[in-house]
Amino acid sequence: MGANAQTTVQKFVDGAVLTAAQQNTSAATGVPVFATTVTRDAAFGGANKVLAEGQTCYLESTNVVQYYDGAAWATVGPAAAAALVYLTGASFTTENSVSLPAGTFSATYDNYKVILNITAASVNESQLSLRYRVAGADNTTGNYNSGFARAPFSGGALANDGSASATSANLGVVAATAPISIMVMDVIHPFLSVVTKTVGGGLSYQAQSFSGGTNFAATTSFDAMTFFPSSGTFSGSYKVYGYANS
């Protein structure tokens, strides 16, 4: 328990003595400071003092300021860090490739979620691929491995898309009449100097669902990635989120 923590909230009556210790504690904290919710409730409750709406306190156990809303204690701040944080996003039209901004991947997060929404493509059954980037340049070394399984909604035979030791990783197929509607992937450890992996899936050409993953076999640090069709152009949008490390 900290030096300013309190165990009681004083209730004065006519003729009661206000001591220096009581006054010093009040002046030092501004609001009552308690070690935990248990000591807070013991100090504010019962015969000592009935809670009033708007009463405030600080909790050492969670480092938050709280107020009483008339029915329960609510937290003022600091707000808890979000588990998934929006980092960047953009729309693109008739491009032959689209790249995330340099610095999208950083030391702040180990893992990321990328949502790619393709709304149009100029070439039928074009292969969608990815490459990783460093300082604005794509990595084209033969370290990309990928494997995806596609299943028709009608219950037909499974199809497989894959590659090994390639200069890009295959993700799926886009089409002029039925482009991939959406792809959601988790990118694992792109900025760390370890093997970078992706896992994910989505909806693809001719109403097929697909899932799979990729890896980059070398231990390289990346700060962005590029998506592109094997031929023609495509349109759509992307969004990127960072997963909190703790």
C-alpha positions, -999 to +999 in steps of 0.1 A: +000+000+000+014+034-010+022+062+014-009+082+004-033+053+004-063+056+027-083+030+047-111+053+057-130+083+044-136+105+074-171+116+085-170+146+108-197+155+133-201+187+154-172+191+177-150+165+160-113+173+157-097+176+123-061+163+128-031+173+108-027+138+095-062+138+081-056+172+065-022+162+050-036+130+034-064+150+018-041+177+005-015+152-008-039+132-029-068+155-040-090+124-041-090+094-018-064+068-027-070+031-020-048+000-024-077-021-039-114-022-044-117-040-011-102-012+009-122+014-012-155-003-004-146-007+033-138+030+035-168+043+016-195+019+028-214+011+059-216+035+088-184+054+078-198+072+048-227+065+024-216+068-012-229+098-031-231+101-069-200+118-082-177+106-055-142+099-068-112+077-059-079+064-072-070+026-071-033+017-067-039-019-078-050-009-113-038+027-116-072+041-125-094+069-114-130+060-106-163+077-099-195+066-084-224+069-109-252+064-083-253+026-088-217+014-093-181+025-096-170+034-131-136+040-145-125+075-157-091+065-170-066+058-182-085+037-207-072+001-212-051-003-243-071-019-272-062-054-281-065-046-319-054-012-331-062+003-365-029+013-383-037+022-419-061+017-448-068+030-483-088+024-514-072+017-548-086+017-584-073-002-615-039-007-601-015-035-611-002-037-575-009-021-542+016-017-513+011-009-477+028+023-465+065+019-454+066+014-417+033-003-414+050-032-396+072-020-367+086-030-333+053-018-317+035-050-327+046-086-334+015-097-353-010-080-376-044-084-392-048-075-429-082-072-446-081-070-484-114-063-502-112-067-540-141-053-559-130-056-595-104-071-618-096-066-655-083-101-663-103-133-657-087-159-634-057-139-625-035-152-597-034-130-566+001-129-549+020-111-522+055-099-516+070-084-485+087-050-485+116-032-468+121+006-471+098+009-501+112-020-522+096-055-527+117-086-518+118-108-549+141-135-536+130-172-540+120-177-504+082-176-506+062-208-499+024-209-499-005-234-499-043-227-501-073-251-505-104-239-523-138-254-518-168-246-540-200-237-522-219-262-544-199-290-527-176-299-556-141-311-555-114-293-536-088-274-555-053-265-543-031-234-550+005-235-539+041-227-546+075-234-531+108-214-533+090-188-554+096-151-558+061-143-545+034-162-525+001-173-541-031-163-523-060-171-546-076-163-579-094-132-590-118-130-620-133-102-641-168-115-635-164-127-599-134-112-581-124-123-547-148-104-524-127-104-493-095-119-478-086-118-441-051-128-430-030-127-399+007-117-406+030-133-380+063-116-370+069-096-402+092-070-385+112-095-364+142-111-380+125-145-380+105-165-406+074-145-415+041-164-418+006-156-429-026-176-421-061-168-433-088-172-459-118-157-475-142-159-504-128-163-539-135-168-576-168-185-585-182-185-550-154-206-535-142-204-499-105-208-493-080-211-465-043-216-461-010-198-454+024-187-465+059-184-452+090-165-461+118-190-455+146-165-447+149-145-414+143-110-427+127-079-411+099-064-432+080-031-428+052-036-454+038-059-481+025-057-516-005-074-533-008-079-570-026-099-597-005-120-621-019-099-650-041-069-655-053-046-629-076-047-598-096-024-575-106-025-539-094-015-505-073-027-475-071-022-438-043-031-414-045-036-376-019-044-350-024-070-323-013-057-289+016-077-275+000-079-240 
